[in-house]
Amino acid sequence: MSDEQHLRKWRLILGGDQSDGTGYSLSGTDVQMDNTLSALYDSDKQGGLGASSPNVARWLGDIRTFFPNTVVQVMQKDALDRLNLTQMLFEKEMLENIEPDVHMVATLMTLSRVIPDKTKDTARMVVRKVVDELLRKLTQPTQQAIVGSLNRSVRNRRPRHNEINWSETIRRNLKHYQPEYKTIIPETKIGYGRKRNALKDVVLCLDQSGSMGTSVVYSGIFGSVMASIPAVKTKMVVFDTTVADLTEDLQDPVELLFGVQLGGGTDINAALTYCQQIVTRPTDTVMILITDLYEGGNVADMRKRATELVAAGVQLIVLLALNDDGAPAYDHNNAQFLSNLGVPVFACTPDKFPDMMAAALSKQDVMQWAAKEDIVLRK
């Protein structure tokens, strides 16, 4: 990079104040790019974007012209935070110009009860675009990991004839090939046991307080994918100070997400109490509690409910976050209590979630899995 390119870069970063020290003058499209940056990051000096919808729509178009999508998403989030432009999401024109991402979906979920009717269809289109992209990326690895783990978990050495896994049986018995007969003697038969409609029950229990927004989005996607797997019976429960069962909405993740109301308080005890009631096969149930563990209800009762679930044989796992947003804030005392019960407590990124579920469903030690994946457990 030449000296002039370095000066240009630093001039755009520093904003052109007298003290920026570059002495560099912009020209052409660099001036437009600088104006776009200044409208957001120098808004306290220059008035920013103002309340005009046309101004905001034009700015949204400009940032998409000058910057790559990853930068666009950061600037949109900064605009919402720094300029309090949440109101722009009420306008159809604004939504049509936004580059949708997980954080935008979380914001729309927060506002879903107050978005005007004229804008709701456009808001759903924004959410649908993100959901479809996430489904495209996450469906195959999730299905492969979970179905594979369940198939392995029911493998047996004395299968009936119609249960024999012939390819695996042949592979295991190649050493017993008989040249004179040109055949294999299958001393060891590998097969799968009779598969019930649901080998495992999964309960996703989601904290829908405001800080959990992106985690709820990813949880809804994974819940929808798991609901499509016949060998897993998936239930979806969301909670703040009340509890809602959204299992019926798992077939349509967009409607599911719009059924979530982000914000409000947190009553983990109420959520666990409800989940206890819907668990019918404790030893065949994996419960994923996704929360930062800041309990606004009765902490003692919450801990008691968790203890009862573990004692009954439920495989309880606590995810402090399910997103790519970095290390979450969480209640260390509750995390310590649950860890002492033997409950794995950690944050998980979306790319690790399928393998984590596979480990849980095949009854592997999830703590060991997390350690192997270099995920720091909260103890």
NUVEXBA-978688 format. One record per residue (C-alpha): residue number from 1; z, x, y. Coordinates in pm, 1 decimal, always signed. Each point is the difference from the previous one (the first is absolute). Layout:
k;c3;c1;c2
NUM;Z;X;Y
...
***
This chain:
k;c3;c1;c2
1;+0.0;+0.0;+0.0
2;-105.9;+143.2;+336.9
3;+230.3;+43.6;+298.8
4;-173.3;-289.4;+175.5
5;+57.3;-228.4;-299.1
6;+367.6;+99.9;-2.3
7;+30.1;-86.3;+370.3
8;-174.8;-333.6;-53.7
9;+234.4;-88.8;-285.5
10;+313.9;+89.6;+195.3
11;-126.5;-182.6;+308.3
12;-36.9;-319.3;-205.3
13;+341.9;+51.3;-160.7
14;+186.8;+75.5;+323.0
15;-162.9;-274.5;+203.2
16;-123.3;+182.8;+306.5
17;+317.8;+4.2;+206.1
18;+19.4;+275.0;+258.7
19;+243.3;+185.1;-220.0
20;-216.1;-2.6;-313.9
21;-111.6;+353.8;+83.6
22;-351.5;-24.9;-143.7
23;-202.3;-40.5;+318.8
24;-268.6;-156.5;-218.3
25;-222.0;-282.9;+129.4
26;-124.3;-261.1;-244.8
27;-345.9;-151.6;+6.3
28;-210.1;-257.6;-184.3
29;+164.6;-184.9;-288.1
30;+307.5;+224.5;+29.9
31;+86.5;-187.1;+321.1
32;-16.1;-334.1;-183.8
33;+209.4;+139.7;-283.9
34;+255.3;+129.9;+250.7
35;+18.0;-339.5;+170.2
36;+56.9;-165.8;-336.6
37;+286.0;+236.9;-81.0
38;+149.3;-32.0;+349.5
39;+3.1;-379.7;-17.5
40;+238.0;+27.6;-292.9
41;+198.7;+320.8;+42.9
42;+15.1;+15.1;+381.2
43;+55.9;-373.0;+40.0
44;+322.3;+48.7;+196.3
45;-196.9;+182.4;+268.3
46;-328.2;-189.0;+0.0
47;+88.6;-357.2;-91.0
48;-134.5;+25.2;-352.8
49;-214.3;-274.6;-145.2
50;+168.3;-281.9;+185.7
51;+19.9;-354.8;-128.5
52;-373.6;-65.2;+11.8
53;-148.3;-87.9;-338.4
54;-344.6;+136.1;+95.2
55;+159.1;+332.3;+93.4
56;+178.3;+21.7;-335.8
57;-310.6;-103.1;-194.2
58;-205.9;+262.6;+181.0
59;+265.2;+264.5;-67.4
60;+7.7;-89.2;-370.9
61;-373.9;+44.1;-10.8
62;+19.1;+331.9;+184.0
63;+251.4;+159.5;-232.9
64;-216.0;-92.3;-298.2
65;-293.0;+165.2;+174.1
66;+174.7;+326.0;+82.7
67;+245.4;+54.5;-286.9
68;+2.8;-13.6;-385.1
69;+169.0;-292.0;-177.2
70;+319.0;+192.7;-76.9
71;+48.2;+73.3;+370.7
72;-98.3;-354.7;+97.4
73;+277.6;-141.1;-216.6
74;+257.8;+230.9;+157.1
75;-112.1;-94.8;+352.7
76;+8.2;-371.6;-80.5
77;+355.0;+33.4;-130.1
78;+96.7;+200.7;+310.1
79;-153.3;-270.0;+220.8
80;+212.3;-266.5;-166.0
81;+314.8;+211.7;+34.8
82;-51.6;+159.2;+343.5
83;-176.4;-276.8;+189.7
84;+152.5;-300.7;-173.1
85;-344.7;-136.5;-81.5
86;+119.2;-222.0;-282.5
87;-139.1;-291.5;+199.3
88;-349.6;+136.5;-57.0
89;+27.1;-101.3;-365.9
90;+3.5;-363.8;+110.9
91;-357.2;+31.1;+124.7
92;-294.5;-35.6;-237.5
93;-201.4;+248.8;+205.2
94;+272.2;+259.4;-38.8
95;+30.3;-40.1;-376.7
96;-374.1;+28.6;-46.6
97;+4.1;+341.1;+171.6
98;+301.9;+145.4;-178.1
99;-35.1;+254.1;-279.9
100;+227.0;-160.1;-262.7
101;+255.8;+202.0;-194.8
102;+328.2;-55.0;-183.0
103;+207.4;+24.0;+318.2
104;-219.1;-260.1;+170.4
105;+46.5;-235.0;-295.7
106;+377.4;+49.2;+24.1
107;-15.2;-91.2;+370.7
108;-205.4;-311.5;-73.0
109;+252.3;-99.6;-267.5
110;+275.2;+29.3;+259.6
111;-195.1;-226.4;+237.5
112;-137.9;-240.4;-260.4
113;+218.1;-292.3;+112.8
114;-108.7;+22.4;+364.3
115;-368.5;+97.2;-22.2
116;-204.2;-284.6;+156.9
117;-199.6;-217.5;-239.1
118;-328.7;+112.6;+157.8
119;+81.4;+359.2;-96.4
120;+144.1;-48.0;-348.3
121;-334.3;+9.6;-181.2
122;-89.7;+327.2;+172.0
123;+345.5;+140.6;-80.6
124;-55.1;-88.5;-365.4
125;-335.5;+179.5;+10.6
126;+175.9;+312.7;+129.0
127;+261.9;-21.7;-275.4
128;-266.4;-73.5;-262.8
129;-192.2;+314.4;+93.5
130;+306.7;+219.8;-50.4
131;+104.4;-183.0;-318.4
132;-346.1;+32.5;-154.8
133;-8.3;+371.1;+74.9
134;+345.7;+53.2;-150.8
135;-91.8;-204.7;-307.5
136;-311.6;+211.5;-43.9
137;+205.2;+319.1;+7.6
138;+308.5;-110.4;-192.3
139;-107.7;-253.8;-263.7
140;-155.8;+232.0;-257.2
141;+271.6;+270.1;-4.5
142;+271.4;-265.9;-12.6
143;-156.8;-192.5;-286.4
144;-77.8;+316.0;-196.8
145;+350.5;+139.8;+37.9
146;+181.0;-322.3;-85.4
147;-222.7;-119.7;-285.0
148;-3.2;+348.0;-151.0
149;+377.6;+26.2;+8.0
150;+44.2;-341.9;-158.7
151;-250.8;+73.6;-274.9
152;+181.6;+320.4;-82.9
153;+333.6;-178.6;-0.1
154;-106.1;-238.4;-278.5
155;-179.9;+259.0;-215.9
156;+120.7;-4.3;-360.1
157;-59.6;+196.7;-319.0
158;-24.8;-299.2;-233.8
159;-261.4;-222.2;+160.9
160;-159.6;-295.9;-166.8
161;-370.0;+38.9;-70.5
162;-104.5;-190.0;+313.2
163;+241.9;+203.9;+211.8
164;-134.4;+345.2;-91.8
165;-117.8;+217.9;+285.4
166;-290.0;+151.4;-190.7
167;-104.8;+266.5;+250.0
168;+355.0;+137.0;+23.7
169;+52.1;-28.3;-377.0
170;-318.4;+196.0;-73.2
171;+90.3;+266.8;+254.4
172;+346.5;+45.2;-150.3
173;-139.5;+28.8;-355.5
174;-295.3;+234.4;+47.6
175;+194.8;+265.8;-186.2
176;-13.4;-225.3;-305.9
177;-380.5;-12.7;-11.6
178;-132.8;+8.4;-358.3
179;-342.1;+173.6;-7.2
180;-86.2;-109.7;-353.5
181;+51.9;-364.0;+92.6
182;-115.9;+40.9;+361.7
183;+293.7;-200.2;+122.7
184;+348.1;+29.7;+147.6
185;+317.8;-86.5;-183.1
186;+212.6;-179.0;+262.8
187;+344.8;+123.2;-98.7
188;+129.7;-101.0;+342.7
189;-106.2;-330.7;+150.9
190;+34.0;-54.5;+372.3
191;-1.6;-349.2;+140.5
192;+142.9;-234.3;+255.1
193;+261.6;-261.9;-66.1
194;-66.0;-365.2;+59.3
195;-26.5;-47.5;+371.8
196;+186.7;-284.3;+156.5
197;-139.3;-163.6;+312.4
198;+245.7;+204.0;+204.1
199;+145.6;+319.7;-137.1
200;+201.2;+61.4;+315.4
201;+130.8;-192.9;+297.8
202;-19.9;+157.9;+343.8
203;+191.6;-127.0;+303.0
204;-101.8;+139.4;+337.9
205;+279.1;-73.0;+246.7
206;-103.6;+84.3;+357.0
207;+206.2;+40.9;+311.6
208;-208.4;-160.0;+278.5
209;+201.9;+131.4;+290.9
210;-216.0;+145.3;+276.8
211;+41.0;+363.9;-104.1
212;-151.5;-69.7;-343.5
213;-339.9;-122.6;+125.3
214;-240.6;+245.3;-162.5
215;+208.5;+2.2;-320.1
216;-42.7;-376.9;-25.6
217;-378.0;+33.2;+41.6
218;-29.7;+249.5;-284.4
219;+244.1;-198.3;-214.9
220;-210.0;-312.7;+42.7
221;-310.9;+188.2;-112.0
222;+168.1;+150.7;-305.4
223;+159.4;-333.7;-86.4
224;-338.3;-167.8;+7.7
225;-152.6;+267.2;-223.9
226;+284.1;-21.2;-252.8
227;-26.7;-380.0;-4.1
228;-354.7;+44.5;-133.4
229;+126.0;+191.0;-307.5
230;+76.8;-245.7;-286.0
231;+249.5;+234.1;-166.6
232;+221.4;-4.7;+310.8
233;+163.5;-308.6;+145.4
234;+49.4;+76.5;+369.7
235;+221.9;-182.7;+246.4
236;+15.9;+60.4;+373.6
237;+314.2;-69.2;+203.4
238;+38.3;+74.0;+372.4
239;+315.5;-22.5;+203.2
240;+164.1;+39.5;+338.3
241;+307.8;-220.1;+46.3
242;-172.0;-254.4;-226.3
243;-195.2;+43.6;-321.4
244;-354.7;-116.8;-71.0
245;-185.2;+8.8;-332.9
246;-367.6;+79.4;+64.6
247;-104.3;+36.1;-363.7
248;-251.0;-284.1;+29.2
249;-180.1;+188.0;+280.0
250;-60.3;+316.7;-202.6
251;-353.6;-116.4;-82.8
252;-92.9;+30.9;+368.5
253;+162.9;+302.9;+165.0
254;-120.2;-103.4;+347.6
255;+181.3;-333.3;-20.8
256;+298.2;+180.0;-150.8
257;+21.9;+237.0;+295.7
258;-29.3;-285.1;+246.6
259;+283.8;-167.8;-188.3
260;+225.8;+292.5;+87.0
261;+193.7;-21.2;+326.0
262;+91.5;+351.6;+105.5
263;+309.4;+41.2;+211.7
264;+347.1;-147.6;-4.6
265;+310.1;+104.4;-189.1
266;+56.0;+125.0;-353.4
267;+195.4;-159.4;-283.5
268;-59.0;+209.7;-310.2
269;+283.4;-175.4;-180.5
270;-174.9;-337.2;+33.1
271;-324.5;+151.8;-127.9
272;+164.2;+159.5;-304.0
273;+186.8;-323.3;-73.1
274;-331.8;-188.2;-8.7
275;-163.1;+269.2;-212.0
276;+282.5;-23.8;-253.4
277;-86.1;-366.4;-43.9
278;-369.0;+58.8;-72.0
279;+50.9;+286.8;-246.5
280;-34.9;-145.9;-350.7
281;-51.9;+320.1;-203.4
282;+227.1;+263.8;+155.5
283;-81.6;+281.6;-241.6
284;-373.9;-57.5;+51.0
285;+21.7;-27.9;+378.9
286;-76.4;+261.6;+263.1
287;+128.9;-95.3;+344.6
288;-128.7;+192.2;+300.4
289;+223.2;-52.7;+302.5
290;-179.3;+124.3;+311.6
291;+246.4;+32.8;+285.8
292;+164.9;+250.6;+230.1
293;+334.9;-127.2;-136.4
294;+140.7;-96.1;+341.4
295;+189.9;-305.5;-120.9
296;+72.5;-267.3;+257.9
297;+172.6;-225.2;-251.3
298;+290.2;+68.8;-231.7
299;-14.3;+365.6;-106.6
300;+263.2;-36.2;-273.6
301;-180.3;-296.9;-155.2
302;-334.3;+177.2;+27.2
303;+137.9;+293.8;-194.1
304;+151.8;-235.6;-253.7
305;-336.8;-174.2;-55.5
306;-174.3;+335.8;-48.3
307;+266.7;+106.3;-250.2
308;-42.1;-326.1;-194.7
309;-378.5;+37.3;-15.8
310;+25.8;+354.7;-133.1
311;+268.4;-99.5;-250.9
312;-222.8;-281.9;-127.1
313;-273.7;+250.8;-80.8
314;-231.3;-52.1;+297.4
315;-179.7;+319.7;+97.2
316;+76.6;+1.9;+372.2
317;-185.9;+240.0;+230.0
318;+55.0;+20.9;+375.8
319;-283.3;+115.8;+223.0
320;+118.5;+83.8;+348.9
321;-362.7;-28.9;+112.5
322;-343.7;-52.2;-154.5
323;-233.7;+153.5;+255.2
324;-135.8;+323.2;+146.7
325;+214.6;-14.1;+314.1
326;+226.7;+292.9;-82.0
327;+371.5;+17.1;-79.7
328;+168.0;-338.6;+58.4
329;+338.1;-72.5;+153.8
330;+236.3;-162.1;-250.8
331;+365.3;-77.8;-72.6
332;+130.8;+312.6;-172.4
333;+319.4;-162.9;-128.1
334;-181.6;-277.2;-184.1
335;-256.5;+248.5;-128.5
336;+281.4;+216.2;-137.0
337;+168.2;-296.7;-167.4
338;-321.5;-104.7;-173.3
339;-77.7;+355.7;-108.7
340;+345.1;+17.9;-156.4
341;-96.6;-308.3;-203.9
342;-298.5;+191.4;-133.0
343;-247.7;-186.8;+220.1
344;-288.6;+217.1;+124.5
345;-5.6;-11.6;+381.3
346;-284.4;+169.6;+187.0
347;-297.4;-58.1;+226.0
348;-341.4;-29.4;-162.8
349;-350.4;+39.1;+135.6
350;-272.2;-247.8;-106.5
351;-191.4;+261.5;-198.4
352;+308.7;+68.1;-216.4
353;+92.8;-364.6;-59.0
354;-233.0;-69.7;-298.5
355;+136.4;+296.2;-196.4
356;+354.8;-92.6;+95.5
357;-52.6;-353.2;-135.4
358;-158.0;+140.5;-315.6
359;+304.2;+220.5;-55.5
360;+237.1;-293.4;+55.2
361;-189.0;-242.1;-224.1
362;-11.7;+251.0;-285.1
363;+374.1;+56.4;+45.8
364;-25.2;+361.2;+99.7
365;+274.9;+152.5;+209.6
366;-120.9;-81.9;+351.3
367;+238.1;+255.3;+152.2
368;-162.8;+272.8;-209.3
369;-344.2;-131.0;+93.2
370;+88.4;+15.5;+369.7
371;+138.9;+352.1;-35.6
372;-319.0;+111.7;-173.3
373;-205.5;-155.0;+281.3
374;+213.1;+190.6;+251.6
375;+139.2;-321.7;+146.9
376;+346.0;+56.8;+141.7
377;+245.6;-245.7;-147.9
378;+282.3;-126.0;+217.1
379;+325.8;+80.5;-175.5
***
